[in-house]
Amino acid sequence: MIKSLRPYLLAGLLLPMALPTPAAVVNSSLPPKVAQALKASKLQDDALSLVMLPLNGPGNATVFNADVSVNPASTMKLITTYAALEMLGPTYQWKTEFFTDGTLSDGILHGNLYLKGGGDPKLNMEKLWLLMRDLRANGVRQVTGDLVLDRSYFVQPQLPEFNDDSGDENAPFLVKPDALLINLKALRMVTRNDSGKVLVSIEPPIANIRVDNQVKPLPGKKCTGDVRYNPVTQADGVTVVVSGQLADGCSSQSYLSLLDHPTYAAGAVRAIWNELGGSVQGRDRLGDVPKDARLLARAFSPDLVEIIRDINKYSNNTMARQLFLSLGAQFRTDADGDDSKAAQRVMRQWMAKKGITASHLVIENGSGLSRDERVSAREMAILLQAAWKSPYAAEFMSSMPLAGMDGTMRKRLKRTAMAGEAHIKTGTLNTVRAISGFSRDINGNTWAVVAILNDPKPWGASSVLDQVLLELYRQPKTADTAISLQN
């Protein structure tokens, strides 16, 4: 069923495209120390697009090179998560369900077991275990038929492959979205040297993932050594060759994505089901849940506010892409073609009803993990300005990393006055360094800040963006005019 965009999508909720009010002073040049930081990083001034906009107090806005089309990298996630908060609502949940077309008698399910995905971005192993524990508690022990995976919730788009130039196609951050995404499709490889004996474990213990342990133990108590994980694809599965050296009492771990979505999902389900004492006699296959199938167990995801916290704090590309397609699936029409096109359409309609014209905006997958996504710094700042006035401003702001404290900002500005004063989403590609979010100045007033660097060699440029936040913080001190309720 196609839901309407509801009454909250009203026009006129923010200032027009000219960011500041007519009476405000706008600086069109870079703060001197930011210009110095650019020069020290051997970058031209026009590599940086910058907007610093006061939201609830005095201050002069800075708008520099703000109307050019730039790649925002992962700061694009702010647009996706803000749109989802308003269009889906902060309490929106995804569901994952088990169905059957058979009958249950004395613990034996005579028929097929269907697992239907609903696009849950955070269906981890714990949640899957609890769902299958419910299935077991409902009397199912043995399944005579097949394990059938229903991945039909998303109408998947055909998007270009992202090349991050690392050559590591098994990197977890490259995992694509799927209606039946389990545990972000990640395998956790842990290698330990226990009293001279090297052990390698895999979680989850999927049957067609094997280990060739070639790690040599090192003597001594100091944790030294280098462990490498090299997957080799074979006809009947994947063998991970683990090599290197590891000292006694030490451990090493790595996360890999080695299997396609159906193989991983079926393997994870069977691994948990075996641990619970169950069995599935049939094969694994894809298929849709029959209309007359009977529901056996259901699990709900955390609320959307928790999901966007994971997306923005830790810049989770896969979860952001899941959310983007979920927007499309929720509002899809027959004319859209796929859920990416549907998401693009409804997000533009949502912005238009707010009076936002974003001519530079190009959304491909909603995560920023793209060579093609674009926005201008002004457009990003206007969206932040709108979010500041949203009923869900607090939920949106709290989803972003705190400078010097957590997420992707935990190591930045740690020993400065900015620690804990800014909620900032970061963005990094090999030609992009970016920050966007909300930051407080020395007077406790909040600003929207967008700083996006596009350059073929932006190495060391994070220091430029940190300098932007420090300059924003160093506003002229003003008298405290707050009203006290104390006697």
N, C-alpha and C positions, 0 to 999 in steps of 0.2 A: 504494500500500500504506500502511495506517495504522500508524504506529509507536507503540509504547507510550511512556509518559513516563519509563520506565526507573527503576532503583533509586535514583538520586540524589535523587528527589523524596520525601524522608522527612520525617516530622513531627518537631517538637521541635528544630529547628536554631537557634532563637533564643528570646529571652525572650518571655513572653506580651505581650499588648497593653499592659500597663503597662510602659513602657519601662525605667526604672531598676530596680535591685534594691531590695528592701524597705528595706535599710539606707541607701540613697543619699539625699542631700538633693536636693530638687527645688525650683527657683525657679519660682514661678508668676507672677512679675512681670517686666516688661521691664528689661534693663540700662539704667541712667539715661541713658547717652549715646545709646542706640538710641531711647529715648523722646524725647530732645531732638531727634534727627535727624528723627523723625516730625513733631514740632511745627514744626520749621523748614520742612518740606515741606508744611505745612498738611494733614496727614493725621491721622485719628483713630487711637488705639492699636488699636482692634479691626479696622482695615484689614489688620493684620499678623498672620499665623500663624507661630509660631516654635518650633522645637525645636533645642536644642544638647545633644548627648548624648556623653559621654566613652566611648570604645570600648576603650582599652587602658591607661588610667592614671587617676589621681585627678581629681576635678572634680565640681562640682555641676551637674546637668542643669538646663536651662531649658526649660519646657514652657508656652507661652503661647498661648491661643486656638487650640489645636492640634486640636480635635475638631469643627471646622466644615468644611463642604464648600466648597472653593475651586477656582478654575480655576488649574492649575499651569503653563499655557503650555508652553513647550518642555522644562521639567523632566520632563514626562511621558515624554520619550525615555529617561530613566534606567530606568523600569519596563520599557519595551519591550526595551531592549538587555540589561538584566540577565536578563530572562526568556529571551531568545534565547540568551544565553551558556550558560545551564544546560540549556535544552531542546534546542537544536540542537547545542551544543558549540562551542568556540572555533575549531575547524578546519573548520567547515562551509563548503561552497562551493556556488555556483550554477553552472549550465552553460548554454551557448548553442551551438546546433548547426545545421549545414547538412545537409540531406538531399536526395535526388533520387528521383523515380519513373521516371527514364529511364536511358539508357545513355550511356557516354562513349567517344568514338572520335576520335582525332587532335585532341584539345583541344576537341571540340564535344560539349556535353552535350545529347543529344536527349531533351528532357523538361523538366519543371519543376524549379526550384531552390527548396527550402523552407528558410526561416529560422525555427527554433523557439526562442522565448524561454523562459528558465527562471526569470525573475524577478530576474536579476542587478541589484543596485542600482548597480554601478559598471562597467557596460559602456560605457567611454568610446571616443573615436575611435581611440586608440592600440590598445586591445584588439581593436576591430572590425577595424582594418587588419591586425593580426597574424592574426586568424582568417581573413580573406579572403586573406591572403598564403599561408596554409596551403592554402586551397582552390585557389589558383592553382598552388601547388607540386605539388598532387595531380593536375595535368594539365588542370584546367578553364580554358578561355579564353572560349568562346562558349556561351551558353545559348539554345536555340531556343524554349523554353517561357516560362512566366510566372515572375515572382518572387512567391512565395507566403509570406505572413507568418502564422505560427502563434502566436497570442497566448492560447492556451487554458489555459496553466498556472494562471492565477489565475481563480477564480470571483469576479468583481468585485461588490462591494456597491453598493447605491444609497445614497450618503451625501449630505447637504446640501452645497451649495456654500458655501465659506468666503468671507466678505466681509471684507477687511481694511481697508475704508474708504478705500483709497488711490485707487481707481478705475483701477488699472493691472492689467488682467486678463492682461497678457503678462509679469508678473513671474515670474522663474524659480522663486522659492520656492513658487509656487502650483501647480507642475506636479504632476499626479496620478500615482499609481503605474500601472504597466503591466507585463505579463509580458514584453514586449519593449521595455524602456526602454533607449534608446540615448543616451548622452552627456547624461543628465538632460534631454533634449529642448531643449537650449539652443543658441541661435545666438549666436556671438560676432561683434559688429560692431566693426570697427576703422577709424577715420578718421585719415589722416595728411596733413600738409601738407609735401610734399617740394619745397623750392625754389619755392614759390608754386603748385605743382600739388597739388590736393587729391584724394586717392585713398581709396576706401572698399572694404574687403574683408569677406567673410562666410566664417566657418568653422563647419560644413562648407559647401562650395559647392553647396548643393542647388539643382537646376535651376529650380524654380518659386518661388524667392525672388529678386526683382529689386530693384535699387537705383536710386532717383532722387536723384542727387547734386546738392544745391543749396547746398552749403557754400561760403562765400566766404573766400578766403585773406586774412589780415591781414598787413601788413608788420611788420618788427621781429623781434627774436630772443627776446623775452620770451614765455614760454608763456601766452598768454591766449586767451580765446574760449570760446564755449559751443556745443556740438554737440547737436542733438536728433534723436531717431530716432522717426518716426511711421509705423507700419505701416498700410497700406491694403489690405484684403482685396478681391480681385477674383475673377472666375469661374475664371480659370486659374492662380491662385496669389496671392502676396502681394507688393506693392511697398512697400519701406521708403523713405519720403521722409526723406532726411538733410539737415538744414538747420542754419543758424547760421554762426558764424565761427571760424576757427582760424589761429593765428599760425604762421609758418614754423618748421619743425623740430619742431612739436608733434604730439601724437597724442591721440586720445580713443577710449575703448572702452565698449561696453555689452553686456549679455547680455539677450536677448529669447527668449521662448517664443511662437512664432507659428503653429505647425502642430500638427495632431493627431498622435497617436502613430504611426499607420500611415504617414501621409504623410512624417513626419520620418524614420522608420526606413527606408522604401523609398528616400527621397532620399539618405540618408547611405550606404546600401549601394551605390546606383548611382554616387554620386560617387567612392567609393573604388575600385569595380570598374573604372570608366573610367580612373582614374589608373593602375591595374595592367594596363591594356591589354585588359581584358575587355569583354564586351557581353552584355546580356540583351535578346533580341528581343521577348519577350512583354510583357504588361502587369503592373502591380502589383495584387495582390488578397489578400484574407484567406482562410485555409483551414487545415484540420488536416493534419498530416503523415500520409500513408497508413501503415497498419500494416506494409506490406511495403516501405516506402521504405528506401533504402540510405544509411547515414551517410557523409558526405564530409569533414567537418571538425568539430572540437569545441574550445571554449575554456572554461576554468574561471575563475571570479572569484577575487579574493584571499580569504584566510581571513576568517571572521566577525570576528576580532579587529581586522583592518584596517578592515572595514566600519563597526564600531561606533565606531571612532576618528573616522572622517569624520563620522558622524552626530552624535556628542556634541561633538567639538571645534568644529565649524562649524555645528552646529544645522541639519543638512540635513533638511528636512521630507520631501522626496520619498523619500530613501533610508530614512528611518524608516518611512514608510508602506509601502515595498517590503518591509522587514523584517517589519513587522506582518502583512502579507498572506502572507508566506512562512511564518510560524508557522502561520497558518491552513491554507495549502496542504499543509504537512507532516503535519498531524494531522487534516485534514478528515474528517468522516463525512457520510453522506447526509442526516442529520438537521440538519446545520448550516445548509444553505441557501446560504451564501456564505463566503468566506475571512475576512471581518471577524468574523462571528459565530463561526466556528471558532476564530479567534485569541482572542477574548474568553473563550470557554469554556475553552480549554486553559490560558490564563494564570490564570484563577480556580482551576482544578483544581490547578495548580502551587503557587499561594499557599496553598490549603487544605491541601495535603500538607505544607507548611512550618508549619502552625499559624497562618497569618496570616488574620485576618478583616478585610476592607477594605470596610466597608459604604458608605463614601462614594465608593468608586472607580467612576468612569464612564469607560470607554475607548471612543472612537469610531473613531479611526484610528491611535492609538499615537504620534502625533508632537507633540501639544499644539497643533497648528494647528487649533483647534476652539473654538467657543463653548460646547460642551456637556461636554467632558471635565472630570472633577472628581476630587479626592482630598483627604484631610485631611493636615495637616502631620505628624500622628502616624503615619498610615499610610505616608507617604513615608519617614519616619525609620526605621520598623520594617523597611521593605524595604532601606534602606541598611545597617541593622544586620545583616540577614541576608546581604547582599552582602559585608560585611566578613568574615564567617565562611565564605564560599564558597571552593571550591578555585580559583575564577577571580577572586578579589578583586583581584589585581594587574592582570589584564587589564582588568577593569571600571574600576578607578580610573584607570589610565593613559589610558583613552579620553576622559577629561574635560579641559576646558581648565585649564591651569595659571595661577593668578592672576598677573597682571602679565607673562605670558610668551607665551602663544599662544591660539589659538582666539578665542572670544567674550570671554575675560577678558584679552586681551593688553594692553589699555589701562587696565585697572582695577587699582588698588592697586599700580601700577608702582613708585612711589618710597616704598613703605612696607615695614615688616618682614614683611608678608604675601606679598610677591613670591616666587613659587615654593613657598609653604608650603601651598597649598590646591589641590585638584582639584575644580573647581566647574562644574556645568552651570547655564547661565543660561536664563531664560525671559522673553519679552517679547511681550505683546499690547497693544492700545491701552488696556486696563483692567487689565493685569497686569504686575507686575515680580516675578521670582522667582529664587532660587538654591537649589540642592541639591547635596550632595556631601560631600566629606571635607576637613577642615582640621586643621592642626596648631597646637598652642598653643606658648607660649614655652618649655615644657619638652620639646617634641618628641613629645608625646602626640597621638594622632589622635582627632578627634571627627566624628560625623555631624552635619551642620547642614542644616536646612531653614528657609527664610524666604520666605514667599509673601505678596505684597501684592496685594490685590484692591480697586480703587477706581476710580470713574469718571474720575478725573484723577490718575493716579500719576506725573505729570511730575516729574522730578528725584528720584524715589524710589530710583533705583539707589544714591544716596549713603547711604540708610538701610540697604540690604543690605550695602554695603561696611562700614558701621559695625558691623553684626552680626559680620562676620569679624574686624574689629579687636578687638572686645570679647572674642570667643572666644580670640583669641591672647593677650590680656593676663590670663592666669591667674596666680595666686600662684606664685612660683618655688619649686621643690622641689629637695631634694638629689639629686644624680645618684647613683643606686644601681646603675648598670649594672656588670656583671662584666667586668673586663678580662682578655683572654687574653695580654696582653703580659707579658714577664718584668719 
